[in-house]
Amino acid sequence: MVSSIVKSTSDLTRIDRAHFRNYSESALQFEVVYYVLTLDFNRYMDIQQEINLAILREFRRLGVDFAFPTRPLYLAQQTFGEKRNLA
């Protein structure tokens, strides 16, 4: 899927490889290597964005959902005038 998206996005893209690389604690890791054959940074970023959005659209079309990482933040209460040693 990703290879075909990269190939079809622009005549300036060249796909090298796309592999399912690894399982991690909270993700399936993929490695995709492709080249954007332009020296124009704005054009490069336009193509990069187009590829990323096309991948996202395809996942949505297939019904793939993603969990967004969360991190709890605990705040200690401090009374007025109390000084805390932050060292």
PLY file of the C-alpha trace (Angstrom):
ply
format ascii 1.0
element vertex 87
property float x
property float y
property float z
element edge 86
property int vertex1
property int vertex2
end_header
0.00 0.00 0.00
2.65 2.54 1.03
4.87 1.70 -1.93
2.04 2.27 -4.38
1.13 5.58 -2.71
4.72 6.82 -2.95
4.99 5.71 -6.58
1.73 7.34 -7.60
2.15 10.62 -5.72
4.63 12.33 -8.02
6.97 11.68 -10.90
9.65 13.04 -8.54
9.43 10.14 -6.04
11.44 6.92 -6.13
10.62 4.14 -3.69
13.57 2.13 -2.41
11.90 -0.17 0.12
8.98 -0.57 2.51
9.04 -3.21 5.25
7.22 -4.16 8.42
10.22 -3.85 10.69
9.28 -4.66 14.27
6.78 -4.95 17.08
7.27 -2.50 19.93
5.47 -2.02 23.22
2.81 0.22 21.74
3.36 0.25 17.98
3.87 -1.72 14.82
7.01 -0.26 13.26
7.43 0.13 9.53
10.44 1.41 7.63
9.85 3.17 4.34
12.69 4.63 2.30
12.01 6.78 -0.73
13.62 9.69 -2.48
12.10 12.97 -3.59
14.09 14.17 -6.59
13.95 17.92 -6.19
16.20 20.59 -4.74
13.21 22.83 -4.04
12.49 22.41 -0.32
8.91 23.70 -0.60
8.18 21.19 -3.37
9.80 18.44 -1.27
7.58 19.33 1.71
4.48 19.45 -0.52
5.23 15.93 -1.77
6.01 14.67 1.75
2.70 16.04 3.01
0.82 14.58 0.05
2.27 11.13 0.78
1.49 11.32 4.50
-2.09 12.46 3.91
-2.64 9.77 1.26
-1.45 7.10 3.71
-3.78 8.48 6.39
-6.73 8.52 3.95
-6.05 4.92 2.96
-5.91 3.78 6.59
-9.21 5.56 7.26
-10.76 3.98 4.16
-9.69 0.56 5.45
-11.13 1.30 8.91
-7.75 1.31 10.66
-7.83 3.25 13.93
-4.85 4.54 15.85
-4.42 4.95 19.56
-2.89 8.25 20.55
-0.31 8.00 23.32
-1.23 9.59 26.61
0.86 10.34 29.63
-0.68 11.05 33.03
0.58 14.17 34.75
0.37 14.31 38.53
0.65 17.70 40.20
1.45 18.01 43.88
-0.45 20.68 45.75
1.63 23.37 47.39
0.30 25.62 50.11
0.79 29.36 49.83
4.21 30.47 51.04
5.63 26.95 51.22
9.04 26.60 49.62
10.00 23.37 47.92
13.47 22.06 47.34
13.57 21.29 43.61
17.12 19.92 43.66
0 1
1 2
2 3
3 4
4 5
5 6
6 7
7 8
8 9
9 10
10 11
11 12
12 13
13 14
14 15
15 16
16 17
17 18
18 19
19 20
20 21
21 22
22 23
23 24
24 25
25 26
26 27
27 28
28 29
29 30
30 31
31 32
32 33
33 34
34 35
35 36
36 37
37 38
38 39
39 40
40 41
41 42
42 43
43 44
44 45
45 46
46 47
47 48
48 49
49 50
50 51
51 52
52 53
53 54
54 55
55 56
56 57
57 58
58 59
59 60
60 61
61 62
62 63
63 64
64 65
65 66
66 67
67 68
68 69
69 70
70 71
71 72
72 73
73 74
74 75
75 76
76 77
77 78
78 79
79 80
80 81
81 82
82 83
83 84
84 85
85 86
